[in-house]
Amino acid sequence: MKDRYDFSMGTRGAVAKSTGKSRITIMLDDEILDAFRAKAEASGSGYQTEINRALREYLQQDAPPTLEAIRQVIHDELSAIREG
């Protein structure tokens, strides 16, 4: 390993775009996040995948997505984790 490296001629590489997904910032209650992390660990997937799945299941229902309905989905998921 060199003590110094010369990056004066370096260029920034292309940033690969993610297709079909968007990076967002969302605030969730700690207990919600902990529950989804536990569910993800039990299923061998990622917690973001579990949150995405729960929201996708909700959207496949006939009701339009409301804040109260999303809260209900999260509540139901937490209950299932606690019971199972």
C-alpha positions in Angstrom: 0.0 0.0 0.0 1.3 3.4 -0.9 1.6 6.2 1.5 0.0 8.6 -1.0 -2.2 8.2 -4.0 -2.7 10.7 -6.9 -6.4 11.1 -7.7 -5.9 14.4 -9.7 -6.7 12.6 -13.0 -9.5 10.6 -11.6 -13.1 10.8 -12.8 -16.3 9.9 -11.0 -17.8 6.7 -12.2 -21.4 6.3 -13.3 -23.9 5.8 -10.5 -26.1 2.8 -11.3 -29.8 3.7 -11.2 -32.2 1.5 -9.3 -35.1 0.4 -11.5 -38.6 0.4 -10.0 -37.6 1.5 -6.6 -37.2 4.9 -4.9 -35.1 5.9 -2.0 -37.1 7.8 0.6 -36.8 8.8 4.2 -39.6 7.7 6.5 -40.1 8.0 10.3 -41.5 4.9 12.0 -42.1 4.1 15.6 -39.2 2.1 17.1 -41.5 -0.7 18.0 -42.8 -0.9 14.4 -39.2 -1.1 13.1 -38.2 -3.6 15.7 -41.1 -5.8 14.8 -40.4 -5.7 11.1 -36.7 -6.5 11.8 -37.7 -9.5 13.9 -40.0 -10.7 11.2 -37.3 -10.3 8.6 -34.8 -12.2 10.7 -37.3 -15.0 11.2 -38.0 -15.2 7.4 -34.5 -14.6 6.2 -35.4 -11.5 4.3 -34.7 -7.8 4.9 -36.9 -5.6 7.1 -37.4 -3.1 4.2 -38.6 -6.1 2.1 -41.1 -7.0 4.8 -42.4 -3.4 5.1 -42.7 -3.3 1.3 -44.6 -6.6 1.3 -47.0 -5.5 3.9 -47.8 -2.3 2.1 -48.1 -4.1 -1.2 -50.6 -6.5 0.4 -52.6 -3.6 1.6 -52.6 -1.9 -1.8 -54.0 -5.1 -3.4 -57.2 -4.6 -1.3 -60.1 -2.6 -2.7 -59.9 0.2 -0.1 -57.9 3.3 -1.0 -54.8 3.7 1.1 -55.4 6.0 4.1 -53.1 6.7 7.0 -55.5 4.8 9.4 -55.5 1.8 7.1 -51.7 1.7 6.9 -51.6 1.9 10.7 -54.0 -1.0 10.9 -51.8 -3.1 8.6 -48.8 -2.3 10.7 -50.8 -3.1 13.9 -51.9 -6.5 12.4 -48.3 -7.3 11.4 -47.1 -6.6 14.9 -49.8 -8.7 16.5 -48.9 -11.6 14.2 -45.2 -11.3 15.2 -46.1 -11.3 18.9 -48.4 -14.3 18.6 -46.2 -16.4 16.4 
